[in-house]
Amino acid sequence: DPVGGAAARLRTFQRQMRELSAILHDEARAEFAVVTIATELAMLESERLLAALRADGIAVNHLVVNRVLDDKDADAFVERLARGHAKCVGRARDVSERARAELTVVPYFDTEVTGVPGLRALGAALFRPPAAK
C-alpha cells in the first residue's frame, strides 16, 4: 500500500526530528558555533540567527568571524587576491567564449554594497553598455 508506506516513512521521519530536536536542546550534547564574515549584512544575519537559536533554547557558545584582514598583511593579501582573480577571470573568458555566453565582470567594491547608492553603483557595473569592438 503506497499510502501506508508513505505514512510509515513520515512517522519515522517525525520521530527522528523529535530525537534531533531533543539533542539540539541539550547543551550537554550539542552547541552551535555561528560562523560569519566581517560584512555588515553577514553580521546582521548572524546576530538574528544567534538570537533565534537562543530564544529556541539552543546553546550558542561561539561566534566566529572568518576572513578578517589584518592591516599589516593587507598589501600582500591584496596582491595574491588580485592575481587569483585575474587567473579566474581569464578562465571565465575562455568558458564564456566556448559557451557563447556573455561575461560580465563586476569590480570588487571597496565598501559593502548596501542601500540605494550601493545598488546604483552595482547596477552601473552590471548593466553598462558593451564596449565597442
Secondary structure, 3 states (H helix, E strand, C coil): CHHHHHHHHHHHHHHHHHHHHHHHCCCCCCCEEEEEECCHHHHHHHHHHHHHHHHCCCCEEEEEEECCCCHHHHHHHHHHHHHHHHHHHHHHHHHHHHHCCCCCCCCCCCCCCCHHHHHHHHHHHHCCCCCCC
